[in-house]
Amino acid sequence: MVKLYLVSHTFAVGGLWRQYNVDTAVVGMALVKVNAVLVADLLVTNFLYQGMLDLHGMLYSPNGGEYLGHLPADNFLDFVQDVTTNMVTRSGANMGDELPYSLEL
């Protein structure tokens, strides 16, 4: 959606550029100002939307495992398995006893 919006916005700004540069008699410094405003509009819009898209990608990818503040599913499952295995084998009332089940991984 963001990319589609950016493309359509670029087409709209291109239409405005044509209207001011080809179809009207704007000349001199006014033409430079119009071009500067149109280019600045494109740059700011692309910068903000692309930044929001990157931020959304960082925040909405909890299973990426690359950024702090997120809990990757694979790392979390490994942690739970390690804690559970250590609780059963190193502590508890049945520390030396054989468990009534076996688990092959």
N, C-alpha and C positions, 0 to 999 in steps of 0.2 A: 504494500500500500504506500509506504513512504517513497519508494523509488518511482512508483507510478505518479504520485503527486509531484515529485521533483521534475519528472519529465514533462508533465502537463503544465507545470508552472513555468518551466523553461520555454515551452511553446507559447504560452501566454505573454511572457516578457518579450519573446521574439516578435510577436504580433504588435506589441506596443512599440518596439524598436522600429519596426517597419513603418508604422503609422507616423511616428515622429520624424524619421529620417528620410523617408521616400515620399510619403503622401502629403506632407505639409511643408510649408516654406520656413521651417525653423532653421535659422543659420547662426553662425558665430558662436558666442559664448553660451547662448541658450541651448544650442545643440550639444555642446560639451557637457553642460550640466545635466541635460536629460539623459545622455549616454552614461554619465557617471552614476546617476540615481538608479538607472536600470541595471547596470552591472553590480552596483552595491547591493541592490535588492536580491539579485541572483546569488551573489556570494554569501550574504548573511543567511538567506533562506536555506541554501545548501549546507552551510556550516552548521546551523542550528539543528536541522532535521537529521543530518548525518550524525551529529553528536548525540542526539536523542536516540537514534537507532543503535549506536554503539553502546550507549549507557543501558538501553533496554536489553541488548544482548548480554551484557555483563551481569545485570541483575536478575535476568530471567533464566539464566543457565545454572541452576543449582547443582547439576551433575557434572559440571565441567571440571571441577577439582583444581582449577588454576588460580582462583582468587580467594583471598582471605575473606572470612565472613560467610562463606557458603559451606554447606555440608555435603560433600560428594557421596553419592550412594555407595559406590564400591569401597571407598575408604571407611565409611561408617560401618558397613557390614563386616569388613575385616576387623575393625575395632571391637564390635560386639562379639564376634567369634573369639577373638583373643581374650577378652575379659571373661566370657563365659567359660572357656576352656581353663583359664587360670583359676577361676573360682572353684571349679569342680576338682581340679587336680591338686591345687596347693592349699586349699583351706576347706573348712566345713567338717561335719561330723564323719563323713565317709572318705576322708583323705586317703587312707591306706586301703580301703575296701575296693573290690572290683565292682564296676558299675553294672547294672542289670541290662545294659544295652551296649552296642558298639556302633561306631560311626566311622565309615571309610570315606575319606575325601579324595 
